[in-house]
């Protein structure tokens, strides 16, 4: 049966920096943006005349693009010659040499897989492709149970081995496919933040496709203000938070899905069922020091759903904010840790 009424949306976590008039000269704020990882990025850095050593901001944008391109060449499944694509095409079960950064992201992703008991699984790619949400370019057909079963046999993070010295990865069987789309954007954010730290920047904000990390204050001397988008076509702001020396990632099923005969099929696939999630959790935001970890945890909780995901978050004392579809509209749900951060920051 051909799929009809296909709709896809992109999620944007909006930095509400443009809603207030700037009170300092424009040249005190460095701002740049561009495209990366199939989405967009933006960077804001508050200049400091006391910067030591001084920074040539004219060369900063090319350096940012270069760092993000390197991440793409390591972890993009849409680039045929990327490291991850070459590993996915590799039909042997021997060790496959990879870069140190790729190995680090794989290992961090593996640890989130274990913590979530496989709700997050970076080998779910064959199922993602099967449902038409990956680079496989299927002809938009709902898969059969037999097709799902066949793909599930090649899914399982436990079937992947990773080593850091020398960095390499290997698969238990040919045909396995890794997909780091749930942690690579967060890693890209962290990579830029680490570079800015090496330049001794005290005040900056980095955002890639809605995943954000901030340090210090904005050009007005205020904590960076971030908006969590309402998960519908209005693109309004559901919750405003202040982000200081922290990262936040958001995952949801409202920006990438299709409908067939009135039934909604999310791009988020449950590795245990092999099918798109069907629960009522529309959006989940997670705060962590590492944007990569926040990114992966948000995806894990998104798969688990509003009940199991909330238990998972509470057990680990995670600052988590959920937007759940209710009978009469969206309902908010947050852990005590998120509420505490919200109350402290919003008092400033």
N, C-alpha and C positions, 0 to 999 in steps of 0.2 A: 504494500500500500504506500503510495507516494505521500510524502509529508506535505502539508499545506499550512498556510498562515505562519510561515517561519518568521520569527522576530528575534533579533539579537540586540542587546544593549551593552554598553560599556559602563563599568562602575567608575565613579570619580569621587575620591575623598577630597573635598574642596578646602584649600587653605584660605581662610576668610581675611586675607591680608589687604585686599583691595576695597574693603567695605568701610574703612576708616581713613580719613584724610591724613596724609603724611605730614609730619611736623618737622622733618629734617631735610636738608638738601638732597635732591634725587641722586647725586653722585655718591652718596654715602651707602647706598644699597646696590649691590651687584645682583643682577637677576638674569637668568638665562633659562631656556627651555628647548625642547626638541622631541624627537621620536626615538624610541628604543623598545625592544622586546615586544613588538606588536602593539605598543601603547605609547603614552607620552611621558615625559619627565619634566620636572621644573626644579630649579635650584635658586635659593635666595641666600645671600651672604651679606652681613652687615660689615662694612669696611671699618677699619680701625687705623688711624694715623700712627698709632704706636706699634703696629704690626712688625714683628721681628722674627725672621727677616722680612723685608717688604715683598709684596706679591705683585707681579705684573698681571693684572686682571685681563689684559688683552689676550693672553695665552691660556687663560683658564678654561674657556668654553671648548677649545679644541682638545684639551687634556681630558675634560669630562667626557666628551664624545668618544675619545680613545679608550678610556676605562670601560665605558658601557659597551662599546663594540667588542672588547676583549671578553666580557661576560657573555655576550651573544654568541661569540665564536666558540665558547666553551659549552654553553647549556641550552641553546635554542634548537628545538626539534624542527623548526621551520627552515633552518639552514642545513642543506644536505652535507656540507663539509664541516659542520661543527663537531666538537669532540663527542657530544652526546649522540649525535646522529650517526657518526662513524661507529660508535660502540653499539648502537641499536642495530646497525647493519652487519655487525661482526657476528659471524655464525659459528665461531669457535667458543670453547668454554675455558680457554686459558686466560691468564692475566692480560688485561688491556691497559697499556700505559696512558695516564691522563695527567692533567695539570694539577698542581697543589690545590688551587682554589676549587676546581671541580670535585676533587676528592673530599675537601672539607664540607662542601654543600651536600654531597651524597651522604657523608657520615652524619651530619646534623639531621638530615631528612630521615635517615634510618632510625635515629634515636627517637624522633617524633612518631615514626611508625610503631616502634615498640611501645612507647608510652600510651598510645591510643589504641593498642591491640589491633592494629591494622585498619582502623577507620581512615587514617591517612596512610596511603601507600604509593610511593613514587614509581611503582611498576604498573600502575593502573592504566597506563597509556594505551595498550591494546583495546581495552574496553572504551576508553574515551574516543579513540578513533572509530571503533565500531558504531558508536552512537552518533557519529558525524561531527564531533567537536574538535578533532585534531587535524593534522596535516595530510591525512590519508585520502581526503576528498572522495568519500563515499557518495553514492548516487541518491542519498537522502531516503533510505529505506529503514523502517523499524526492524531491528535485528530479531531473528528467531531465538527461541530458547536454546536450540542446538548451537547456534553461532555464539551466543553468550557463554555457554558451557565450554566451548572450544577455546575462546579467548581467555576465560578464567583460569584454564590450565597453565597459562603462561604468565599469570599474575601472582605475585607473592614476594614481598621485600626480603623474606628470609632466604630466597634463592639467589640473592646478590651478595657478593663478598667485596669488601672495600679495604684497602690498606693505604696508609699515609706515607710510608717510607720503604721503597720509592712509591709515589702515588700511582695506584692502579686499581682496576675494578674487573670483576669477572662474573659471569652468569652461569647458573646451574644447567641451563639448557638453551639451545639456539631458539631464536624467535622472541626472547624476552626484550622488553622495551621500557626504557626509563624515561620519565617525564618530570622535570623539576620546575614546572610552571608555577607550582605552589610555594616555592622557596627562592627561585632565582631572582624575582623582582626585589624581594626583601634583601637578598644578598647584594644586589646592585646598589640599593640604597645604602647598605652598610659599607660597601666598597668606597662609595663617594665620601661618606662620612669619615671613614678612616683616612682618606686622602686629605680631607679638610683638616683633620686633627694633625696630620703631619706638617701642615702649613701653619699650625697654631691659630686657626680660626676659632674664636670663642662663641660666635653667634651665627648660626646657619640653620636652614631648613632644606631637606632633600625629599622629593616626592617622585615616585615612579608608579604610574598606573593606580594611584590611590594608596600606596604603601608609603608611610611617612616616618621620618626621623628628624628630630629637632634638638638643638642645643642652644642654651642661653636665651637671648631675647631678640625681638625684631628691631627694626630701625627706629621705632618709637620708644624703645626701652621696655617693652611689655613682653610677657610670655607669648610665644607663638600660639595663635588661635586657629583651631582646626574644626571643620564641620563634618559630621557624619551624615551622609546623604540619606534621605528618605527613600526606601526601596520601591519606588514606583516611577511612573513617567513624569511626575511633577518635577523631579530632580531638586526638590526642596531640601532643607536642612533639618534633620531629625533631632540632632543633639550637637551642641557646641562644647568643645573641650579645650583646655589649655595644655599644651604639650611642652615640657621642659626636660631636657636631658633624657629623652625617652623616645620610643618608637611605637607606632600603632599601625596595624594591618587590619583590613576589612575583607571579609569573604561573604558572598551572597549568591543567590540563584536567580537574581532578577535582571542581570545584564547580559546573560548568554543562555538562551533557551529557545525552544521552538514549540509550537502547538500543532497537534494533529487531532482533528475531530473533537476539539474542545479540551483535549488533555495536554497538560504542560509537561515538557521533558527538559529537565535542568541539565546544564553542562557538568554539574557535580555528580560524579558516579560513585556509588557505594561499592567498594571493592568486594565486600562480602556477598552482595546480591548480584553484582554485575550490572545493575540498573541505576538510572538516575534517582536521586533522593526524592522522597514524596512528602516529607514532613512540612511543618508550618514555619520553620525558621527561615526568615527572609534575608537576614543580615546579621553578622557577628563581627565585632571589633575587639581586638586583643592588644593590650599594651605589654611591651617587653623592652629591655635595653637593646636587644638585637632585633632589627626589623625582619631578618631572615627567620628567626625563631617565632616571632609574632605572626608572620605570614603562614608558616607551616601549621602553627597551633590553630589559627583562624580556620584553615581548611579542615583540619581534623574535627573541630567543634561543629563546623558547618555540616559535615557528613553525619556526625553523631545526632544532631538535632537538638531542639530546645530543652528536652528533659535530660537525656543522657549527656549532652554537651555541657549543660549547667553543672551536673554532678562532677563531671571531669574537671571543669574549671574550679569549682569549689574545693575539691580534693587537693588541687595543686595551688590554691590561693592565687589564682590568676585574675588580673583586672580585665573583666570581660563585660561587654555591653551587647545585648541581643535585641533585635527587632523581630517580633513574632507576629504572624498573621492571625488575627482573632476574628471572632464572629462579626464584629462591627468595625473593624479596622485594625491598625497596627497597635501592638502592645509592647511596651519596653520591659526589659528584664536585665538586671545587672548584678554582678557579684559585689559583696561588701568591699572588696579591694578596689573595684572600679569606682564605686560610690565615694569611697574615701578620697581617691585621687581627684574626682570631680569636685567634691566639696572644698578641698584644700585649694585647688587651683582657681576655682571660680570665686573664692573669697578675695583673691588678690586684686 
